[in-house]
């Protein structure tokens, strides 16, 4: 598997920054291989372009957790009191058309919840603007299916009646636009 030097450096840096890397340095090569395997198709689509940092960090985190699980090195807890990444993006739209967030944090961290709630509102507003500007790309539906319904690329492709490559490219475009914002 050939990975460009610039991408390799970004991946290795992302692995080393992960909170799960500390204490598991001996698995560095296994982490790299897992990330490379998961991100190869995206890097092929991007060519010389760099993937968004948030996307790369998420792939890295999932890869590290996968390797740790296979090596039976997970203790089952969440590090540093952080919530899982997937739970940060959970929202629904109620009957009045308002966005309702489902944030599974303890009540003791109300200030953090308030800040996160405002950030999510900004994110959703940006998604609505993207949807208005380019309705044919169905960014809002794509976002909801991927991050709220947690569909994988294959299921997304089936649901949106697109090829997996088109879905991957559209997801990358969505993440890049949100990252730029």
Rosetta blueprint (number, residue, H / E / L):
1 X L
2 X L
3 X L
4 X L
5 X H
6 X H
7 X H
8 X H
9 X H
10 X H
11 X H
12 X H
13 X H
14 X H
15 X H
16 X H
17 X H
18 X L
19 X L
20 X L
21 X L
22 X L
23 X L
24 X L
25 X H
26 X H
27 X H
28 X H
29 X H
30 X H
31 X H
32 X H
33 X H
34 X H
35 X H
36 X H
37 X H
38 X H
39 X H
40 X H
41 X H
42 X H
43 X H
44 X H
45 X H
46 X H
47 X L
48 X L
49 X L
50 X L
51 X L
52 X L
53 X H
54 X H
55 X H
56 X H
57 X H
58 X H
59 X H
60 X H
61 X H
62 X H
63 X H
64 X H
65 X H
66 X H
67 X H
68 X H
69 X H
70 X H
71 X L
72 X L
73 X L
74 X L
75 X L
76 X L
77 X L
78 X L
79 X H
80 X H
81 X H
82 X L
83 X L
84 X L
85 X H
86 X H
87 X H
88 X H
89 X H
90 X L
91 X E
92 X E
93 X E
94 X L
95 X L
96 X L
97 X L
98 X L
99 X E
100 X E
101 X E
102 X L
103 X L
104 X L
105 X L
106 X L
107 X H
108 X H
109 X H
110 X H
111 X H
112 X H
113 X H
114 X H
115 X H
116 X H
117 X H
118 X H
119 X H
120 X H
121 X H
122 X H
123 X H
124 X H
125 X H
126 X H
127 X H
128 X H
129 X H
130 X H
131 X H
132 X H
133 X H
134 X L
135 X H
136 X H
137 X H
138 X L
139 X H
140 X H
141 X H
142 X H
143 X H
144 X H
145 X H
146 X H
147 X H
148 X H
149 X L
150 X L
151 X L
152 X L
153 X H
154 X H
155 X H
156 X H
157 X H
158 X H
159 X H
160 X H
161 X L
162 X L
163 X L
164 X H
165 X H
166 X H
167 X H
168 X H
169 X H
170 X H
171 X H
172 X H
173 X H
174 X H
175 X H
176 X H
177 X H
178 X H
179 X H
180 X H
181 X L
